[in-house]
Each structure stands twice: as structure tokens, then as C-alpha cells.
Amino acid sequence: MFFLAAGAMALTACTESEILEEGVQSNAIGFQNMVSKESRALTKESLNKFYVSGYYTKNTNAVNVFSDELVTLADGTWGYTNTRYWVPEGTYYFYAYSCENGALKNGSTSMDLSGDATTVAQRALNLEEYICNDQYQEDLIFASNEGIVAKEKAVGNAKVAFTFKHILSKVNAVFDSEFAPGYDIKVSNVRITNIYDKANYNPYGSPVWGSTVRTKAESESNPGTLVRLAVPEANIASAADPNVETSEELKVTTGSAFVIPNAYGSANVKMRFHIEVIDHDTNQTVLERDMVGSWKPNWVAGTSYTYNITISGDVADLEPIVFETQENMNVDDWTTGNTGSVEMNFSAN
């Protein structure tokens, strides 16, 4: 595994922001939200739309309240149409998601209220056949708030608070060069292939992302089962030249991509990319290579992974220039010159 042998894998987990204060007391159901900071697109500041489902139980009956209801932000306040009201002594369960400030681009949601409404399995909002690949690259966040017992209006009910969590995994790569100073490495077409790209999500499942719909074989034959890591315009990696005062080490840091969390059982997930080795002085391409490496990811929901990849001549399948051992090195002996016919005349100085 060339890039894991030469570099380290850094894990950065999402962090939650502080809890917000409770909302103004009211008998109408209102919302407030929190969202963890680690995200390409959705943060507490950028989130302006989510979808909520919810119900309450009373006397063993389950009553639906919200079904994928759009909740939007206006002037700092979350609102929705057709106001619902708290039913005193009802126990409420709320679930919300946002797909990069929109509805699901694929897949579906479901919540079954039939049977015994107090069972955990029926509380969950499930995402079914959700696709995450190069065509669908949206940040997906989820939140729940369960077991809220409604009070009389005279006592007051707080706004429903959500702490949203990122439920996909996020990956990117950093490319470093071990070629000699004076050679630039141009990186392009970075992608991760042979991954699961469709699965179901159940916040009470084990794991929460499970029941994978598309098999590995289907994924390998499906052109959509890859994600690309965007390469910046300045896509050059090079080592610093110690003989040039202004020379600096350059690395290529890709953009991030979302993937379905999964603990893979074998090392056949692929990292693929193309490199050009360029002579810095002449700007001529010395060689080109398509690179591929394999590893066994364990991607956890809400976690960001950076893969540090060191590119060397060995990695590029080049044979290094080396010198023979001391045993096979020789220094010729001196040849004795002929001095027999040389005459020198000396005088005192």
C-alpha cells in the first residue's frame, strides 16, 4: 500500500457546537437548531433549510404530526406552514435531516407508526436506498429529539432543539514529492473506486449505515461507483531545493468528497491518480504514470479522513541510479615512469 507505507492517515472527527438557549415559551411547536462545524457545505451558519418528521404518543396511540415538513430560516427564526400545537401530556418524537439545504436528491425516507408505538424501531426515521457517489455529492446531516413530554400552555413548551450530525464520511488526499529538487510532480484525475455507493440508514441500527443494497460486484461494474477528489489549479508537488534560498516545498491538497460509511473487509478499495514528472528548468515532461493503490478503509459516519501520499521514484516504478559497492570499486595503482636518461644540472642559488 504505497501511500499508507509512505504517509500517515489523519482522522478528524466532527465537533459539536455549544447548546443554544431555550426558545420562547409557547403552545405552538417551534424549532431551533445546532450543527457541528466540520463540513464542506453545512454549518450552523450556512444551514437554512431542513425537513422534519415527528409524532406523539398518548394512551398507547401514535399520532403523526409532521411528515417531511419543510422548515426554513427567516430573520433568524425557524418556521413552517400550517402551525401544529402541543397536545398536553403527549410524548413527542422528532427527526430532521438536510441534504445540503435541500430534500433528498435520491432514495426515500420512511417512519412506521403501526403496532406498538413505544418500540424503538418505530421511532426511527429511515433513509432507504440512499446513493452517494460522484453524481451525488451533498452533505447529509441528521438529528433527532425524542421523549419530549408536552406541557400545558400556561406552563409553556420550549422550542424543539436539534443537534445535527454529519452522517456520511468525508475524504481527501495530500500529495507530497520525494523526487529530487528540480523535478515537479503534476497530479491529476484523483479518484477512489470500488466502493459501496448505495445503502440504508437507520439511526438505531448496528451499524447505522447497513443493509447495503448494491453489492461490491455491482459497484465495480457501475461507472457511478467512484468519487473524484478535485485537484486545485496549482496541482504541483515538489521538494524544496536547499541550494535555493527562496525554494519552498509544495504539496497538492485535493478537495473533499463524501462517501458512505463502511468498514471494508478486504483491501480492495482503490485510490487512483495520474502523475507527470516535469523538469523544472525546461518545463519538459520526463515521464507519466497512472498510479493505483489499495487499502481497507474503516469509514465512520461524521468523520473526516486525510490520506497523505508520498510520491517517489519507487512508487512511480522507476529504477533508481545507484553506485557499486566498495568491494567492486577500484582505484588504479600508479604507473612508474622511466627516469634513467634524465640529466639535471644544479648550481648554488
N, C-alpha and C positions, 0 to 999 in steps of 0.2 A: 504494500500500500504506500505508493511513493510519497503521497502528500501527508500521510499521517506519520510516516517514519521520519520525514524531514521537518515537520512542523507540529505545532500543538493545536488542540481543539479547545476553543474557549467557549464556555457556556455562560450566558447572561440571562437570568430569569427576570420576568416582569415584576415590577414592584407596584404595590397599591398606594394610592394617594390617601390622605387623611380623610376621616369620616366627616361628612358635612353635617351642619346643624339641622335639627328637625324643622319641618315646614310649619306654616301657619295652621292652627287648628281649624278643621272644617269637617262637615259631614260628606262633602264631595271627595271622591277618590282622586288624589293628585300624585305627581311623581317628581322625584329628583334623582340625579344620577351621579355616579363616580365611575371613572375608567382608569385602569392602570396606564402608566406613562409609556411603556415600551411598545412602540407601534410605528409602522411606516406611515399610516394614514389616520388612525383613530386615537385621539387623546381626549381627555376631559374637555379641552378647549375646542377641539375640532368636531366632536360628536354633536350633531344637531337633529338626529332623527333615529328613532328605534321603534320596534314593533313589540307589542306586549300581548300575552295571553294570560288568562287567570280565571279562577273560580273560587267559590267559598263553599264550605260545608256547614250544615246546621241540621241537627236531628238526623244525622247519617245521610242526608240528601246532599248531592253535589249540584251546585247551580253555576252555570257558565256566566262569566262577567265580561271577559274580553277574549276575542279570537283574532289574533294577528292584527290588533288595532294599531294604527299609526299614531305615534306620539312625536310631536315636533316642538322645537325650541323657538320661542319668540320673545324678544326683550328679556332674556334671562329666565323665562318661565316655561316649564313643560306643559303642553296642553294637548287635548284630543277632542274629537267631536262627540256629541250625544253623551253628556255627563252622566256617569254612574255614581251611585251613592252607597255608602257603607250600610250594611244591614247589622244592627247591633247583635253582638254575641255570635256572629258568623266568624268562622276561621278561614282566612284568605290565603291563597297561594298564587304568586305572580311569577311569570317568566318573561324575559325580554331578550331580544337579540338585535344586532345591527350588522348588516353586511356592507361595510364601508359607506355608512349613511344611506342605506337603501334596503329594499327587500331582498330575499334570496334570489340570486341570479339563476340558480338551478336547485334541484332537489325539492323537498317539501317539509312541512312541519306538521306534527300531529300531537294531540293530547286526548287521551281516552278517559272519560269520566264515568264509564259504565261500571257496574258492580260496586264493590266496597270502596267508597271514595276516600277512605283513610289510609289505603295502602300506598307505599312509597312509589311503586312503579307507575301508578296512575297520576301521580303529581307531576311527573316529568314531562317537559316539552322535548320531543324528539326531533332531530333533523334526520331525514331519510334520503339516502342516495345522493349525498352532497358530493359535488365534484370540485376538486382543487388540482388544477394543472396549469399549463401555460396559457390556456384560454380563459381560465377563471382564477384571477389573482386579486381577490378582495380580502381585506382584513375582516375577520369574523369574530365578533365578541358576543358573550352570553352572560346573563345574570339571572338570579332568582332571589325571591324574598318570600319565605314561607312561614305559615303558622301565625299570621297576624290576627289577633282577636279584635274585632271591631267594637268600638265603644259607642255609647250614646252621644248624640250631637252635643249635649250640654257639657260632656267631659272633653270631647274633641278627639280627632284622629290625626296622627301625623301623616305627612306625605309619604308615599311609598318610596323608599330609597333603594337604589340599585348600585351594586358594585360590579361593574362589568369586567370580565376577564377575557383575554385573548385565548381562543380555544384551538387555533392552529399552531403550528410551529413555523419558525422563520429562520432562513439560512442565507448566508452569504460567504464569500471567499476573499482572501487576501493573498496575492501572488508576490513572491519575493524571488530575486535572482541571485544565483551563486556563480553566474558566469563572470569571467574576468572583467575588470573595468575597461570600458571602451566598447563593450558589446551591450546592446539594448535588447530586451525581450518584449515583443509586442504580443499581447494576449487578446484573443477574440473567441466568439462563439462558445461561451461558457454555459454549460447546461448539466443538469442532473437527470439521469434517465433510470428506467426500470424501477419505478416507484408505484405504490398504490395511489390511485388518484380518485377513488370513489369509496365512500364509507358512510356509515350511520353514526349519529352522535346521540348518546343518552347520558345526561349528567349523573345518573345513578348506576350506570353500567360499570363493568370491570373488564377491560378498561373503558373509559368514557367514549373513546372512539373505537368501535368494534364492528362486528358483523360486516366485514369488508365485502362489498358487493362485487367488485372487479378483481379477478384473480391475477397473480403475477403473470401468467401466460397471456392473459387478455391484455394486461398492461403493456407487455413487451411488443405485442402486435398492434397496439393502438398508438398512432402518431401523437395523440394528445397527452400521453402519459410521460411527460417530462416538464421540467420547469427551467427557464432560462434565467441566468444571473446577468443583469445588464452591466455592460462594461463601460466605464467612463470614456470620454473623448480622449483624455490623456492616458492611454492604456499602455504605458511603457514602464517596465520594471528594469532596474539596473543597479549594479553595485556602485558604491562611492569610490572614486579614484583618490587614494591617499596622496598622490603627487599633484593633484589639482586643488587648490585652496577652496574654490567655490563649488566643488563637486559634492553632491548630496545623493544619498541612497533614495531610490524611487521604488514605490510599491504600487500595485494595482489593486484597488479595493472595489469589488463589484457592488451592485445594488442588491437588495434583498428579494427573496421570493418566499411565498407561503407554501407549505406542504402539509399533508395530513399526518398528524402524529401517529407514530407506529414504532414498535420495537421489532426490527427485522431479524429473522432467524439465521440468515446467512449473508456472507459478504459479497453480494452481487448487485448492490446499488452502485451506479456508475457516475463518476464525475468526468465529464468530457470537455476538452477545450483545444484550441489551436494556438500554436506559438510560431512566431518568426524571430529568428536571431539576426540582428541587424548590426553591421559595423557602424559605430557611432560617427567615425570620421568621414566615411564615404557615403553613409546612408544607404549602403547596399545590403540586400538580404543575403545572408550567408547560408541559411538553411531554414526549412519549415518542417513542422511536425504536427500531427494530430495526436493528442495525448488522451489517455483514458486510465483511470484508476478505480479500484473497487473498495468498498468498505461496508460495514454492517452498522447502520445508524440506529440509535435509540432516541427518536424524536419525541419529546414530551410536550404536551399542549401548553401554550403560553410561554414557551422558552425560545430564546434566540441563540443560534449557533453560528460561530465564525470559524471557517476552516482556513488555516494558514498553510499555504502550499509553496514550498521552496523548489524552484526550477534550477536544475544543474545540468551539466553535460551528461552525467549518468542517467538522469531522468529522461533527457531527450534522446537516449540511446546512441550517444556518441562515444567513440573510443578516445580516452584521454591520451595526450602526448606524454610519455614517461621516459626516463633515462635508465640505462642498465645499472645493475648492482655494482658495488665496489669490486667484487670478485671478478667481474667481467670487464672492468675498466682497466686500461693500461696507460702507462707513461713510458715512452721510448727512452732507452739509455742514450747517453751522449756518444757520438762518434769521435774517435780520436783522430786529430788532424796530423799531417806529416810536417814536422819542423826541422828535419835533418839538413836541408840546404839553405836555411835562413842564416844570414850573417848580419850581425848588429855591431856598429861602431859606436863606442861610448867615449865621451870626453867629460872632464870635470866641469861643473856649472857653478 
